[in-house]
Amino acid sequence: MAAAPICIACNIERTLVSIQPTRNRHDVWQYECSTCRSIFRLVTQRASLESDDAAFENPPLRAGSR
């Protein structure tokens, strides 16, 4: 996300206060207004980890010579 959401009551940028993981690869991002303390929650899908998964695969076995 590029910028935090704007509070519609105070017209200022909210502050990210928590990110909570949920089921099915989603997160709940919670933003709070520092002036009126109103809460804004945004559900986002987590980024794919396919490129990271490849790093954890077993490397191919090589025949060694002794």
Phi and psi restraints in degrees (range 20) as a CNS / XPLOR table:
assign (resid 1 and name C) (resid 2 and name N)
       (resid 2 and name CA) (resid 2 and name C) 1.0 -75.1 20.0 2
assign (resid 2 and name N) (resid 2 and name CA)
       (resid 2 and name C) (resid 3 and name N) 1.0 -46.6 20.0 2
assign (resid 2 and name C) (resid 3 and name N)
       (resid 3 and name CA) (resid 3 and name C) 1.0 -139.0 20.0 2
assign (resid 3 and name N) (resid 3 and name CA)
       (resid 3 and name C) (resid 4 and name N) 1.0 155.7 20.0 2
assign (resid 3 and name C) (resid 4 and name N)
       (resid 4 and name CA) (resid 4 and name C) 1.0 -72.3 20.0 2
assign (resid 4 and name N) (resid 4 and name CA)
       (resid 4 and name C) (resid 5 and name N) 1.0 151.5 20.0 2
assign (resid 4 and name C) (resid 5 and name N)
       (resid 5 and name CA) (resid 5 and name C) 1.0 -65.9 20.0 2
assign (resid 5 and name N) (resid 5 and name CA)
       (resid 5 and name C) (resid 6 and name N) 1.0 153.7 20.0 2
assign (resid 5 and name C) (resid 6 and name N)
       (resid 6 and name CA) (resid 6 and name C) 1.0 -93.1 20.0 2
assign (resid 6 and name N) (resid 6 and name CA)
       (resid 6 and name C) (resid 7 and name N) 1.0 136.8 20.0 2
assign (resid 6 and name C) (resid 7 and name N)
       (resid 7 and name CA) (resid 7 and name C) 1.0 -70.2 20.0 2
assign (resid 7 and name N) (resid 7 and name CA)
       (resid 7 and name C) (resid 8 and name N) 1.0 127.6 20.0 2
assign (resid 7 and name C) (resid 8 and name N)
       (resid 8 and name CA) (resid 8 and name C) 1.0 -76.1 20.0 2
assign (resid 8 and name N) (resid 8 and name CA)
       (resid 8 and name C) (resid 9 and name N) 1.0 -19.7 20.0 2
assign (resid 8 and name C) (resid 9 and name N)
       (resid 9 and name CA) (resid 9 and name C) 1.0 -84.5 20.0 2
assign (resid 9 and name N) (resid 9 and name CA)
       (resid 9 and name C) (resid 10 and name N) 1.0 -39.9 20.0 2
assign (resid 9 and name C) (resid 10 and name N)
       (resid 10 and name CA) (resid 10 and name C) 1.0 -105.7 20.0 2
assign (resid 10 and name N) (resid 10 and name CA)
       (resid 10 and name C) (resid 11 and name N) 1.0 -14.1 20.0 2
assign (resid 10 and name C) (resid 11 and name N)
       (resid 11 and name CA) (resid 11 and name C) 1.0 60.5 20.0 2
assign (resid 11 and name N) (resid 11 and name CA)
       (resid 11 and name C) (resid 12 and name N) 1.0 38.1 20.0 2
assign (resid 11 and name C) (resid 12 and name N)
       (resid 12 and name CA) (resid 12 and name C) 1.0 -126.6 20.0 2
assign (resid 12 and name N) (resid 12 and name CA)
       (resid 12 and name C) (resid 13 and name N) 1.0 161.0 20.0 2
assign (resid 12 and name C) (resid 13 and name N)
       (resid 13 and name CA) (resid 13 and name C) 1.0 -72.2 20.0 2
assign (resid 13 and name N) (resid 13 and name CA)
       (resid 13 and name C) (resid 14 and name N) 1.0 135.4 20.0 2
assign (resid 13 and name C) (resid 14 and name N)
       (resid 14 and name CA) (resid 14 and name C) 1.0 -80.5 20.0 2
assign (resid 14 and name N) (resid 14 and name CA)
       (resid 14 and name C) (resid 15 and name N) 1.0 163.0 20.0 2
assign (resid 14 and name C) (resid 15 and name N)
       (resid 15 and name CA) (resid 15 and name C) 1.0 -108.6 20.0 2
assign (resid 15 and name N) (resid 15 and name CA)
       (resid 15 and name C) (resid 16 and name N) 1.0 134.7 20.0 2
assign (resid 15 and name C) (resid 16 and name N)
       (resid 16 and name CA) (resid 16 and name C) 1.0 -71.0 20.0 2
assign (resid 16 and name N) (resid 16 and name CA)
       (resid 16 and name C) (resid 17 and name N) 1.0 122.3 20.0 2
assign (resid 16 and name C) (resid 17 and name N)
       (resid 17 and name CA) (resid 17 and name C) 1.0 -110.9 20.0 2
assign (resid 17 and name N) (resid 17 and name CA)
       (resid 17 and name C) (resid 18 and name N) 1.0 -22.5 20.0 2
assign (resid 17 and name C) (resid 18 and name N)
       (resid 18 and name CA) (resid 18 and name C) 1.0 -163.0 20.0 2
assign (resid 18 and name N) (resid 18 and name CA)
       (resid 18 and name C) (resid 19 and name N) 1.0 156.0 20.0 2
assign (resid 18 and name C) (resid 19 and name N)
       (resid 19 and name CA) (resid 19 and name C) 1.0 -130.5 20.0 2
assign (resid 19 and name N) (resid 19 and name CA)
       (resid 19 and name C) (resid 20 and name N) 1.0 119.5 20.0 2
assign (resid 19 and name C) (resid 20 and name N)
       (resid 20 and name CA) (resid 20 and name C) 1.0 -114.6 20.0 2
assign (resid 20 and name N) (resid 20 and name CA)
       (resid 20 and name C) (resid 21 and name N) 1.0 123.4 20.0 2
assign (resid 20 and name C) (resid 21 and name N)
       (resid 21 and name CA) (resid 21 and name C) 1.0 -71.8 20.0 2
assign (resid 21 and name N) (resid 21 and name CA)
       (resid 21 and name C) (resid 22 and name N) 1.0 145.1 20.0 2
assign (resid 21 and name C) (resid 22 and name N)
       (resid 22 and name CA) (resid 22 and name C) 1.0 -127.6 20.0 2
assign (resid 22 and name N) (resid 22 and name CA)
       (resid 22 and name C) (resid 23 and name N) 1.0 -176.6 20.0 2
assign (resid 22 and name C) (resid 23 and name N)
       (resid 23 and name CA) (resid 23 and name C) 1.0 -71.2 20.0 2
assign (resid 23 and name N) (resid 23 and name CA)
       (resid 23 and name C) (resid 24 and name N) 1.0 165.5 20.0 2
assign (resid 23 and name C) (resid 24 and name N)
       (resid 24 and name CA) (resid 24 and name C) 1.0 59.6 20.0 2
assign (resid 24 and name N) (resid 24 and name CA)
       (resid 24 and name C) (resid 25 and name N) 1.0 37.6 20.0 2
assign (resid 24 and name C) (resid 25 and name N)
       (resid 25 and name CA) (resid 25 and name C) 1.0 59.7 20.0 2
assign (resid 25 and name N) (resid 25 and name CA)
       (resid 25 and name C) (resid 26 and name N) 1.0 41.3 20.0 2
assign (resid 25 and name C) (resid 26 and name N)
       (resid 26 and name CA) (resid 26 and name C) 1.0 -123.0 20.0 2
assign (resid 26 and name N) (resid 26 and name CA)
       (resid 26 and name C) (resid 27 and name N) 1.0 155.2 20.0 2
assign (resid 26 and name C) (resid 27 and name N)
       (resid 27 and name CA) (resid 27 and name C) 1.0 -127.7 20.0 2
assign (resid 27 and name N) (resid 27 and name CA)
       (resid 27 and name C) (resid 28 and name N) 1.0 150.8 20.0 2
assign (resid 27 and name C) (resid 28 and name N)
       (resid 28 and name CA) (resid 28 and name C) 1.0 -107.8 20.0 2
assign (resid 28 and name N) (resid 28 and name CA)
       (resid 28 and name C) (resid 29 and name N) 1.0 115.1 20.0 2
assign (resid 28 and name C) (resid 29 and name N)
       (resid 29 and name CA) (resid 29 and name C) 1.0 -95.2 20.0 2
assign (resid 29 and name N) (resid 29 and name CA)
       (resid 29 and name C) (resid 30 and name N) 1.0 126.7 20.0 2
assign (resid 29 and name C) (resid 30 and name N)
       (resid 30 and name CA) (resid 30 and name C) 1.0 -113.1 20.0 2
assign (resid 30 and name N) (resid 30 and name CA)
       (resid 30 and name C) (resid 31 and name N) 1.0 122.6 20.0 2
assign (resid 30 and name C) (resid 31 and name N)
       (resid 31 and name CA) (resid 31 and name C) 1.0 -112.5 20.0 2
assign (resid 31 and name N) (resid 31 and name CA)
       (resid 31 and name C) (resid 32 and name N) 1.0 145.1 20.0 2
assign (resid 31 and name C) (resid 32 and name N)
       (resid 32 and name CA) (resid 32 and name C) 1.0 -129.3 20.0 2
assign (resid 32 and name N) (resid 32 and name CA)
       (resid 32 and name C) (resid 33 and name N) 1.0 140.9 20.0 2
assign (resid 32 and name C) (resid 33 and name N)
       (resid 33 and name CA) (resid 33 and name C) 1.0 -81.0 20.0 2
assign (resid 33 and name N) (resid 33 and name CA)
       (resid 33 and name C) (resid 34 and name N) 1.0 129.5 20.0 2
assign (resid 33 and name C) (resid 34 and name N)
       (resid 34 and name CA) (resid 34 and name C) 1.0 -73.7 20.0 2
assign (resid 34 and name N) (resid 34 and name CA)
       (resid 34 and name C) (resid 35 and name N) 1.0 -16.5 20.0 2
assign (resid 34 and name C) (resid 35 and name N)
       (resid 35 and name CA) (resid 35 and name C) 1.0 -91.4 20.0 2
assign (resid 35 and name N) (resid 35 and name CA)
       (resid 35 and name C) (resid 36 and name N) 1.0 -57.7 20.0 2
assign (resid 35 and name C) (resid 36 and name N)
       (resid 36 and name CA) (resid 36 and name C) 1.0 -100.0 20.0 2
assign (resid 36 and name N) (resid 36 and name CA)
       (resid 36 and name C) (resid 37 and name N) 1.0 -5.1 20.0 2
assign (resid 36 and name C) (resid 37 and name N)
       (resid 37 and name CA) (resid 37 and name C) 1.0 64.6 20.0 2
assign (resid 37 and name N) (resid 37 and name CA)
       (resid 37 and name C) (resid 38 and name N) 1.0 19.4 20.0 2
assign (resid 37 and name C) (resid 38 and name N)
       (resid 38 and name CA) (resid 38 and name C) 1.0 -72.6 20.0 2
assign (resid 38 and name N) (resid 38 and name CA)
       (resid 38 and name C) (resid 39 and name N) 1.0 151.2 20.0 2
assign (resid 38 and name C) (resid 39 and name N)
       (resid 39 and name CA) (resid 39 and name C) 1.0 -109.6 20.0 2
assign (resid 39 and name N) (resid 39 and name CA)
       (resid 39 and name C) (resid 40 and name N) 1.0 139.8 20.0 2
assign (resid 39 and name C) (resid 40 and name N)
       (resid 40 and name CA) (resid 40 and name C) 1.0 -126.3 20.0 2
assign (resid 40 and name N) (resid 40 and name CA)
       (resid 40 and name C) (resid 41 and name N) 1.0 125.4 20.0 2
assign (resid 40 and name C) (resid 41 and name N)
       (resid 41 and name CA) (resid 41 and name C) 1.0 -112.7 20.0 2
assign (resid 41 and name N) (resid 41 and name CA)
       (resid 41 and name C) (resid 42 and name N) 1.0 138.0 20.0 2
assign (resid 41 and name C) (resid 42 and name N)
       (resid 42 and name CA) (resid 42 and name C) 1.0 -131.2 20.0 2
assign (resid 42 and name N) (resid 42 and name CA)
       (resid 42 and name C) (resid 43 and name N) 1.0 124.7 20.0 2
assign (resid 42 and name C) (resid 43 and name N)
       (resid 43 and name CA) (resid 43 and name C) 1.0 -93.7 20.0 2
assign (resid 43 and name N) (resid 43 and name CA)
       (resid 43 and name C) (resid 44 and name N) 1.0 125.1 20.0 2
assign (resid 43 and name C) (resid 44 and name N)
       (resid 44 and name CA) (resid 44 and name C) 1.0 -127.1 20.0 2
assign (resid 44 and name N) (resid 44 and name CA)
       (resid 44 and name C) (resid 45 and name N) 1.0 151.5 20.0 2
assign (resid 44 and name C) (resid 45 and name N)
       (resid 45 and name CA) (resid 45 and name C) 1.0 -85.6 20.0 2
assign (resid 45 and name N) (resid 45 and name CA)
       (resid 45 and name C) (resid 46 and name N) 1.0 135.0 20.0 2
assign (resid 45 and name C) (resid 46 and name N)
       (resid 46 and name CA) (resid 46 and name C) 1.0 -66.3 20.0 2
assign (resid 46 and name N) (resid 46 and name CA)
       (resid 46 and name C) (resid 47 and name N) 1.0 150.0 20.0 2
assign (resid 46 and name C) (resid 47 and name N)
       (resid 47 and name CA) (resid 47 and name C) 1.0 -66.9 20.0 2
assign (resid 47 and name N) (resid 47 and name CA)
       (resid 47 and name C) (resid 48 and name N) 1.0 148.6 20.0 2
assign (resid 47 and name C) (resid 48 and name N)
       (resid 48 and name CA) (resid 48 and name C) 1.0 -67.1 20.0 2
assign (resid 48 and name N) (resid 48 and name CA)
       (resid 48 and name C) (resid 49 and name N) 1.0 141.0 20.0 2
assign (resid 48 and name C) (resid 49 and name N)
       (resid 49 and name CA) (resid 49 and name C) 1.0 -107.3 20.0 2
assign (resid 49 and name N) (resid 49 and name CA)
       (resid 49 and name C) (resid 50 and name N) 1.0 21.6 20.0 2
assign (resid 49 and name C) (resid 50 and name N)
       (resid 50 and name CA) (resid 50 and name C) 1.0 -57.3 20.0 2
assign (resid 50 and name N) (resid 50 and name CA)
       (resid 50 and name C) (resid 51 and name N) 1.0 -40.6 20.0 2
assign (resid 50 and name C) (resid 51 and name N)
       (resid 51 and name CA) (resid 51 and name C) 1.0 -69.1 20.0 2
assign (resid 51 and name N) (resid 51 and name CA)
       (resid 51 and name C) (resid 52 and name N) 1.0 -33.6 20.0 2
assign (resid 51 and name C) (resid 52 and name N)
       (resid 52 and name CA) (resid 52 and name C) 1.0 -72.3 20.0 2
assign (resid 52 and name N) (resid 52 and name CA)
       (resid 52 and name C) (resid 53 and name N) 1.0 -33.6 20.0 2
assign (resid 52 and name C) (resid 53 and name N)
       (resid 53 and name CA) (resid 53 and name C) 1.0 -61.9 20.0 2
assign (resid 53 and name N) (resid 53 and name CA)
       (resid 53 and name C) (resid 54 and name N) 1.0 -34.1 20.0 2
assign (resid 53 and name C) (resid 54 and name N)
       (resid 54 and name CA) (resid 54 and name C) 1.0 -64.7 20.0 2
assign (resid 54 and name N) (resid 54 and name CA)
       (resid 54 and name C) (resid 55 and name N) 1.0 -30.0 20.0 2
assign (resid 54 and name C) (resid 55 and name N)
       (resid 55 and name CA) (resid 55 and name C) 1.0 -69.7 20.0 2
assign (resid 55 and name N) (resid 55 and name CA)
       (resid 55 and name C) (resid 56 and name N) 1.0 -22.6 20.0 2
assign (resid 55 and name C) (resid 56 and name N)
       (resid 56 and name CA) (resid 56 and name C) 1.0 -96.4 20.0 2
assign (resid 56 and name N) (resid 56 and name CA)
       (resid 56 and name C) (resid 57 and name N) 1.0 -2.3 20.0 2
assign (resid 56 and name C) (resid 57 and name N)
       (resid 57 and name CA) (resid 57 and name C) 1.0 -71.4 20.0 2
assign (resid 57 and name N) (resid 57 and name CA)
       (resid 57 and name C) (resid 58 and name N) 1.0 154.5 20.0 2
assign (resid 57 and name C) (resid 58 and name N)
       (resid 58 and name CA) (resid 58 and name C) 1.0 -68.5 20.0 2
assign (resid 58 and name N) (resid 58 and name CA)
       (resid 58 and name C) (resid 59 and name N) 1.0 135.0 20.0 2
assign (resid 58 and name C) (resid 59 and name N)
       (resid 59 and name CA) (resid 59 and name C) 1.0 -68.7 20.0 2
assign (resid 59 and name N) (resid 59 and name CA)
       (resid 59 and name C) (resid 60 and name N) 1.0 153.9 20.0 2
assign (resid 59 and name C) (resid 60 and name N)
       (resid 60 and name CA) (resid 60 and name C) 1.0 -63.2 20.0 2
assign (resid 60 and name N) (resid 60 and name CA)
       (resid 60 and name C) (resid 61 and name N) 1.0 142.0 20.0 2
assign (resid 60 and name C) (resid 61 and name N)
       (resid 61 and name CA) (resid 61 and name C) 1.0 -77.8 20.0 2
assign (resid 61 and name N) (resid 61 and name CA)
       (resid 61 and name C) (resid 62 and name N) 1.0 139.1 20.0 2
assign (resid 61 and name C) (resid 62 and name N)
       (resid 62 and name CA) (resid 62 and name C) 1.0 -116.6 20.0 2
assign (resid 62 and name N) (resid 62 and name CA)
       (resid 62 and name C) (resid 63 and name N) 1.0 140.4 20.0 2
assign (resid 62 and name C) (resid 63 and name N)
       (resid 63 and name CA) (resid 63 and name C) 1.0 -75.1 20.0 2
assign (resid 63 and name N) (resid 63 and name CA)
       (resid 63 and name C) (resid 64 and name N) 1.0 123.0 20.0 2
assign (resid 63 and name C) (resid 64 and name N)
       (resid 64 and name CA) (resid 64 and name C) 1.0 -99.7 20.0 2
assign (resid 64 and name N) (resid 64 and name CA)
       (resid 64 and name C) (resid 65 and name N) 1.0 155.0 20.0 2
assign (resid 64 and name C) (resid 65 and name N)
       (resid 65 and name CA) (resid 65 and name C) 1.0 -112.0 20.0 2
assign (resid 65 and name N) (resid 65 and name CA)
       (resid 65 and name C) (resid 66 and name N) 1.0 138.2 20.0 2
